[in-house]
């Protein structure tokens, strides 16, 4: 069977600095910006105009029907919602949804917001309690007006509800496999739709902007929800900057995730997989699952493979049955954590070990390697490392452990027969008959000898080690730990994750 050409060449426009220039429409021009790439305008993308709501206003949307569409067969539908100041066709070219539709045989639709390229989203406060957020949107951004509080009067909600029904008339849509995804303001729109009409969807996904917490919770932290459980995907690029303060970003991202974990009745402990720049946490729920993605070194928006990840990991494996209940049907990519992983954070007595939390015999230490001789009494930091007990590392790697001088001297015998010797205060490690320097000296704390986890895992076992914001992640493949995943792991290890609070 001949394989389709799914990735098509385009003409780069690297000098472009305009926001969604109209010259791209219908062309082969591609724009690339830190992973938020465009593709050539899809030839099968059809522009549609119709007054769906009967108010005399013309609705606009773009349909992508794959070449292999068979009207005799029930076909999944994905609605993808553009960001503020964008269009449906812009969302089509700045995502890979049309490529996924062609590859997997579903219909992808890209609606235009009903007014001035801005969705009629509710705005609120970043905090849900009495605190001031510093981001209160009493004065809304130019071009945005607060829509009616009654969701049944929201013009974009009305449009989308009618659009779904119109698409069911035109195509043989599988009502149990309707999904929605949005970017930035389209993410806020998707989340609003899911909170109120989630029972119409099997899955909902969002990239970029989080939802204002005052729309998700009351002041006591109780969820506000009318739509019920739905399979959820949240993409949070590391340099998203919504809101701008990084610590507030972490707070808002956590509680957006907790909201759906509560609605879907998820387990508190996820399975974690860090593959390249994609930092994934898979939460299993009694009602529906939640997937959390943090993308290393990506700005506000959506990465080009975001649609592929959402479809392959989540949407492809969930549907609603005739009773309206969500069923797992087996996704194209299995939602499983890394088979082997270790994670540590500073000043902590817990470690992450292959998707479970384990106790450490002594607290970890963040240690600085210093240069100070010849600096007239000053010092320079030449490296910072998370040091962990050798007795734990021995157990994690299946090595035998022996010690002397009250654990101030330690010998490990590895499964491959290598012998390692360590001693308090020494930067040296004796490997069989060979002496090698470590990143920093061995430390003696609480009766345990500690060494740099980064050095031990990378040098001794040739594993991939990445560090971010005082969290170290170790696995057996290329991985780049990112800010929000580091925050997630730290919360689990420090037992500061508030998810269990009701």
C-alpha positions, 0 to 999 in steps of 0.5 A: 500500500502506497504511503500518502505524502502528508507533509508538503513543502512550503515557501518560508516567509521568515522576514514576515513580522505581521500577525496572520497576514492575509497573503498566506490564505490560499498560498504555500507560504509557511511561517515558523516561530519557535515551534509554532509553525504553519503549513501550506494552505490545505487544498481540501480546506473549504470555506463555508458561509451560512446564517446558522442562528437565524439572527441575520448574521453570516457565520463563517467556518472552514471544513476539512473533509479527508479524501477517504471520507465515506458517507456510509460510515460514522465519522469522528469530528474535531472542532478547532477554535482559533486564538484571539485576533485569528481566524478559522483558516489561520487555526487550520494552517497553524495546527496539524489537525488537517494532517491528522484528519487525512491520516486518521479519517476524521473531519476537522472544522475551524469556526470563526468567532462571530465578532471581530476575531474574538470569542465571547469568553467570560473574563474573571480573576486569576484567583478564586478566593479573596486574594487580589490577582493583579490581573483583574480584567474589569477593564477588558482588552480592546476589542473584547466585551464581557458576554452575557452571564447566561451561557444560553445567550452567549453568541459563540456558544449558540453558533457552535451548538448550531454548527454541530447540528449543521455538520451532522446534517451534512456528514455522517458524524459519529455523535459519540466521537465529537471533540473540541480543541482551542488555542489561547482565547480558543482554549478559553472558549473550549473550556467554557463550552466543556464546562457547560456542554461537555456532555456533547463531547468525548474530549476537550483540549486546550493550548496556551491560555488557562481559564480564570480560576474565578470561573472554575471555583467558588470562593470555597474552592468548590467546582462550578460545572454543568457539563459533567466529565469529559476527557481533558488535555491541557498544553502549557508551553514553558514560556507561555506568559499567561498570566505574565508572573511565573509563580502565578502561572504555576498556580493557575495551571495547577488549579486548572488541572485540579478542576478537571481532576475533580470533575473526572474523579482522577487519581492524585498520582499521575504517570509521567513521561518526558520525551524530548521537549514534551513533558507529559503527565497522564492522570487516570479518572473514574469518570474520564482521564486528564492529560497535562503537557508542558513543552520545553522552551515554547512560547504562548500558542500551540506547537505544530505537533500538538494536534498529533499528540492530542489525537494519538494519546487521547482523542483517538481512544475515547468515545461516548456510548449510547448512554452518554458515558465515556468509554476508553477504546484504546488510543493510538499511543498508550498513555503510560509513564516512562518505564524507568525514571528517577526524579529528585528535588532539593531538601526532600525525603521523597524520590520519584521512581518509575511512576511511584513515590519512594522514601529516602533515608536522608534529605537531599541536598542542593550543593554548590561546587565552588571556586574560591582560592585566588579570588581574594576571599571571594567565590564563584559557583561552578555548578549546582547539583542535587545530592542523594543517598547512595543507599537509595541509588544502590537500591534503585539500580539493583546494586549491592551496598556495603559501608564502613566508618559509619557510612562515611565510606561506601562501596557499590557492586553493580549488576554488571560487576563494576565496583564503585568506591566513595568517601566523605569529602572526596570528589573522587570515585574509584571505578574498579581500578580506575579513579575518576572525579565527580561533579562535586565531593561526596557529602555526609548527612544524617548518617548517609553518604550522598553524591550528585544524582546528575553525575551518578546517573549520567556517568555511571549508567549513561542515562539522560539527565535534565534539570529545571528549577531544582528538580532533576529528572533521569530516564533512559532516553532523550528528555528535557525537563520543563518548568511546569513539569518540574513544579508538578513533580516538586509538589508530589515529592514535597506532599504540597499538592493540594488536589486532595483538598475539598 
